[in-house]
């Protein structure tokens, strides 16, 4: 018999769902099933569930025909469960590695109706905080079971569905289901404890509860927070039905704690609704107050209870405001201490920057230029990538918009003729950033850039991620060196649009860069040229690189290792040329070009090895090449648009994925043959593997997953949505 049925509801959790499912399926206990319930999610959550179901027979994917909410979605999964126990795990949380061994042992040993497990809260900055279990049970109960009347302090554990396993037959016997609406856990978790004869506690962290920065109801202002009252009404109905009068005061105290917690959170109840919410709490206090009295907390919390009982909102508000003022004063003092000693060596630069900031502030007081757009790419290194493609499309489709590029002074000469620009750091630069209505970049603008009301920031990104990015880098110290994650999130909060090339990128960006922006999953504008290029253009580009008719052009483009700055992949271009034969031409493009410090090749070979690291448009190199060799670079996703052979050369794969972290097992899901050593790379070229049927099949699967949107119109879709305000097709 299946021991545990995991019910995993999924709605807008595409960035986290894979981690959740992997954490369950990777446990050492295998007599489990996972029922993934797609609650008619508008993102790719349903596709992810279907993908896992297709490759693991322990997973069953269910798609609801309409969005019903978390509670009813859990009910739908429960109806299909066959396990002895059921565990409701939300799609954005994850299990602790190996925890099921202890969970299964405790279930077999004690056969509880309900087993409560410990959890930690996991925050965006990769920090965690423990639950209240150690406070509620200073001495863990151990492998015993009890009734709630014997240990009433159990109600002080968080009232969620995901920190408890429930015997499925017991759940069926008491007829308990999740109610619709917000706070559905309340009317499920407390009646569960009231009805159980055998409650167990496992003092082991089994679940990581993700405190999402954006999208969670706990940080969303909405009138639906008033649903909490209806959910507690259901709890007291169960108190009456189960004749649990001796526990009424315990439940009442917990209800009051919950109401005041919700009321005290400005991220949930907006200021204009707080008086109404308080009035409802006062009514609830009168309605459910136990006849025999109840325990009133000490200190400020007890005063809040008395003010609620008296219905004195103004006094309550003043008390709460006083506490907030004290907290603000403490924070201000901390900030002042940190700013006391600016480095003297930066004084001259500080004066100049202060002058420019003053100029920028003056410009910020002027109205936005409704027809001005600022473009930038790669930290102002020039005219390139997705922003350049959007700029070109906007000149055709939105000619009323004046586009101005920001570049470093040493890169001005790389701009195409006729492109208007400003030099970074000048007064004109600050004026542009202050006045432009649209700001388009493939990286973040500096922290000093102000997000003005009415301005539109477009983050185009510059690749499909293999390595982990953003907040996910916190888990890999070598990839997080020098990162300011709080500053990163402030920059993300300026985004209005995030452009992605495929569903995979959308999922990873939502997790790495949580925010309130709108995702434009439209393909990458820079790849339009790969689709629309003519045969004549390809021949011209090849000729410019010295490639004649009949020659095989191979582009080697490894990624850089920012965590290993001195590392160079073992690569001997001369030996690769021998494997390619006399018609081979090798283009080398790398952040760390392996041959720069080596003796120059003989003149006869010089023309067959070309350093293209400084070529301004990598798309032109893709068009010219017959084969791409890369490792963990996003180049493979772009080059796959051309449907030409791709070879993965990954000599340091094991080290890279452990130290830098990856989203994709590029060795297992490669777009073509894989070489782990240079000798293997030579062998596969010698055997013609890049052009073999197996390579074609692998590339077809890869293209289906990552290149389906690349039809030559991505830039047009961005311009129509962002500049012209047209609804997406």
WOHUMO-V808609 format. One record per backbone hydrogen bond with DSSP energy under -0.5 kcal/mol. NH is the residue of the N-H (numbers start at 1). CO is the residue of the C=O. If there is no record, write none. Layout:
((NH | CO) (NH | CO))
This chain:
((3 | 31) (4 | 31) (5 | 85) (6 | 4) (6 | 33) (7 | 5) (7 | 87) (8 | 6) (8 | 35) (9 | 7) (10 | 37) (16 | 13) (17 | 13) (20 | 16) (21 | 17) (22 | 18) (23 | 19) (24 | 20) (25 | 21) (26 | 22) (27 | 24) (30 | 28) (32 | 30) (33 | 4) (34 | 58) (35 | 6) (36 | 34) (36 | 60) (37 | 8) (37 | 35) (38 | 36) (38 | 62) (39 | 10) (39 | 37) (40 | 38) (48 | 44) (49 | 45) (50 | 46) (51 | 47) (52 | 48) (53 | 49) (54 | 50) (55 | 51) (56 | 52) (59 | 56) (60 | 34) (62 | 36) (64 | 38) (64 | 62) (68 | 66) (73 | 69) (74 | 70) (75 | 71) (76 | 72) (77 | 73) (78 | 74) (79 | 75) (80 | 76) (80 | 77) (81 | 77) (81 | 78) (84 | 2) (85 | 3) (86 | 166) (87 | 5) (88 | 161) (88 | 164) (89 | 7) (89 | 87) (90 | 88) (91 | 9) (93 | 90) (94 | 208) (96 | 206) (99 | 96) (101 | 98) (102 | 98) (102 | 99) (103 | 99) (104 | 100) (105 | 101) (106 | 102) (107 | 103) (108 | 104) (109 | 105) (110 | 106) (111 | 107) (113 | 198) (114 | 198) (115 | 165) (116 | 114) (116 | 200) (117 | 163) (118 | 202) (118 | 204) (120 | 207) (121 | 129) (122 | 209) (123 | 121) (123 | 127) (126 | 123) (129 | 121) (131 | 119) (135 | 132) (136 | 132) (137 | 133) (138 | 135) (140 | 138) (144 | 142) (146 | 199) (148 | 193) (148 | 196) (150 | 147) (151 | 147) (154 | 151) (155 | 152) (156 | 153) (157 | 154) (160 | 158) (164 | 161) (165 | 115) (166 | 86) (167 | 113) (168 | 84) (171 | 167) (172 | 168) (173 | 169) (174 | 170) (175 | 171) (176 | 171) (184 | 181) (186 | 183) (187 | 183) (188 | 185) (189 | 185) (190 | 186) (192 | 188) (193 | 189) (194 | 190) (195 | 191) (196 | 192) (199 | 146) (200 | 114) (201 | 142) (202 | 116) (203 | 201) (204 | 202) (206 | 118) (206 | 204) (207 | 118) (208 | 94) (209 | 120) (209 | 207) (210 | 208) (211 | 122) (211 | 209) (212 | 210) (219 | 216) (220 | 217) (222 | 220) (222 | 268) (225 | 222) (226 | 223) (227 | 224) (228 | 225) (229 | 226) (230 | 226) (231 | 227) (232 | 228) (233 | 229) (234 | 230) (235 | 231) (236 | 232) (237 | 233) (238 | 234) (239 | 235) (240 | 236) (241 | 237) (242 | 238) (243 | 240) (244 | 239) (247 | 244) (248 | 245) (251 | 247) (252 | 248) (253 | 249) (254 | 250) (255 | 251) (256 | 252) (257 | 253) (258 | 254) (259 | 255) (260 | 256) (261 | 257) (262 | 258) (263 | 259) (264 | 260) (265 | 262) (266 | 264) (268 | 265) (269 | 265) (270 | 268) (273 | 270) (274 | 270) (274 | 271) (275 | 271) (277 | 273) (278 | 274) (279 | 275) (280 | 276) (281 | 277) (282 | 278) (283 | 279) (284 | 280) (285 | 281) (286 | 282) (287 | 283) (288 | 284) (289 | 285) (293 | 290) (301 | 298) (302 | 298) (303 | 299) (304 | 300) (305 | 301) (306 | 302) (307 | 303) (308 | 304) (309 | 305) (310 | 306) (311 | 307) (311 | 308) (312 | 307) (313 | 311) (316 | 312) (317 | 313) (318 | 314) (319 | 315) (320 | 316) (321 | 317) (322 | 318) (323 | 319) (324 | 320) (325 | 321) (326 | 322) (327 | 323) (328 | 324) (329 | 325) (330 | 326) (331 | 327) (332 | 328) (333 | 329) (334 | 330) (335 | 331) (336 | 332) (337 | 333) (338 | 334) (339 | 335) (339 | 336) (340 | 337) (346 | 343) (347 | 344) (350 | 346) (351 | 347) (352 | 348) (353 | 349) (354 | 350) (355 | 351) (356 | 352) (357 | 353) (358 | 354) (359 | 355) (360 | 356) (361 | 357) (362 | 358) (363 | 359) (364 | 360) (365 | 361) (365 | 362) (366 | 363) (369 | 435) (370 | 368) (372 | 369) (373 | 402) (374 | 438) (375 | 404) (376 | 440) (381 | 377) (381 | 378) (382 | 377) (384 | 382) (388 | 384) (389 | 385) (390 | 386) (391 | 387) (392 | 388) (393 | 389) (394 | 390) (395 | 391) (396 | 392) (396 | 393) (397 | 393) (398 | 394) (401 | 398) (402 | 371) (402 | 400) (403 | 401) (404 | 373) (405 | 420) (406 | 375) (407 | 405) (407 | 422) (408 | 380) (411 | 408) (412 | 409) (414 | 411) (415 | 412) (419 | 416) (420 | 418) (422 | 405) (424 | 407) (426 | 423) (430 | 426) (431 | 427) (432 | 428) (433 | 429) (434 | 430) (435 | 431) (436 | 432) (437 | 369) (437 | 372) (438 | 372) (439 | 456) (440 | 374) (441 | 458) (442 | 376) (449 | 446) (452 | 450) (455 | 452) (456 | 437) (458 | 439) (458 | 456) (459 | 457) (459 | 497) (460 | 441) (460 | 458) (461 | 441) (468 | 661) (471 | 512) (472 | 469) (473 | 470) (474 | 471) (475 | 472) (476 | 473) (479 | 476) (479 | 659) (480 | 476) (480 | 477) (483 | 480) (485 | 483) (488 | 484) (489 | 485) (490 | 486) (491 | 487) (492 | 488) (493 | 489) (494 | 491) (495 | 492) (496 | 457) (497 | 457) (498 | 518) (499 | 459) (500 | 520) (506 | 502) (507 | 503) (508 | 504) (509 | 505) (510 | 506) (511 | 507) (512 | 508) (513 | 509) (514 | 511) (518 | 496) (520 | 498) (521 | 519) (522 | 500) (522 | 520) (523 | 500) (525 | 523) (527 | 524) (528 | 525) (530 | 527) (531 | 527) (531 | 528) (532 | 528) (533 | 529) (538 | 534) (539 | 535) (540 | 536) (541 | 537) (542 | 538) (543 | 539) (544 | 540) (545 | 541) (545 | 542) (546 | 543) (547 | 542) (548 | 546) (551 | 548) (552 | 583) (553 | 551) (554 | 552) (554 | 585) (555 | 627) (556 | 554) (556 | 587) (557 | 555) (557 | 629) (562 | 560) (564 | 561) (567 | 564) (573 | 571) (576 | 572) (577 | 573) (578 | 574) (579 | 575) (580 | 576) (581 | 577) (584 | 581) (585 | 552) (586 | 608) (587 | 554) (587 | 585) (588 | 586) (588 | 610) (589 | 556) (589 | 587) (593 | 590) (596 | 593) (598 | 595) (605 | 602) (606 | 602) (607 | 603) (608 | 605) (609 | 605) (609 | 606) (610 | 586) (611 | 609) (612 | 588) (612 | 610) (615 | 612) (618 | 616) (620 | 617) (621 | 617) (622 | 618) (623 | 619) (624 | 620) (625 | 621) (626 | 553) (627 | 553) (628 | 645) (629 | 555) (630 | 647) (636 | 633) (637 | 634) (638 | 634) (639 | 635) (640 | 636) (641 | 638) (642 | 639) (643 | 640) (644 | 639) (645 | 626) (647 | 628) (648 | 673) (649 | 630) (649 | 647) (650 | 648) (650 | 675) (653 | 650) (656 | 652) (657 | 653) (658 | 654) (659 | 655) (660 | 656) (661 | 656) (663 | 466) (664 | 466) (666 | 664) (669 | 665) (670 | 667) (675 | 648) (681 | 677) (682 | 678) (683 | 679) (684 | 680) (685 | 681) (686 | 682) (687 | 683) (688 | 685) (689 | 684) (691 | 688) (692 | 689) (695 | 692) (696 | 692) (697 | 693) (698 | 694) (699 | 695) (700 | 696) (701 | 697) (702 | 698) (703 | 699) (704 | 700) (705 | 701) (706 | 702) (707 | 703) (710 | 707) (711 | 709) (717 | 713) (718 | 714) (719 | 715) (720 | 716) (721 | 717) (722 | 718) (723 | 719) (724 | 719) (726 | 720))
